[in-house]
């Protein structure tokens, strides 16, 4: 599977390495070249320097052939916009965005075009579960 990840922070780098080890063709985009230092030296994927909402950068990353797109920067606005561009402009079949804001995540999930992950809700649910309750 050809996967593009925007954001080479903790989540993006970890995910890129995991998918690379599973033999997916991974391209990771970040606007800061130092972020690529999070990747293992054995990472076989492609690193693209640039902003993940720039259509030219996305084309350089191979978005027109991508099977999946993951927006994993530290900004909800960037992730939402990058995911919408991937889905609506480039018709990437599988688009996932990490959104910290539970209300925004719920809104995007309701539209159904983009799959979302909300670490805020996931963490609250897990902590509640650890306390013996359900959130």
Buried (B, 14 or more C-beta within 10 A) or exposed (E): EBBBBBBBBEBBBBBBBEBBEEEBBBBBBBBEEEBBEBBEEEBEBBBBBBBBBBEEBBEBBBBEEBEBBBBBBEBBEBBBBBBBBBBEEBEBEBBBBBBBBEEBBEEBBEEEEBBBBBEEBEEEBEEEEEEEEEE
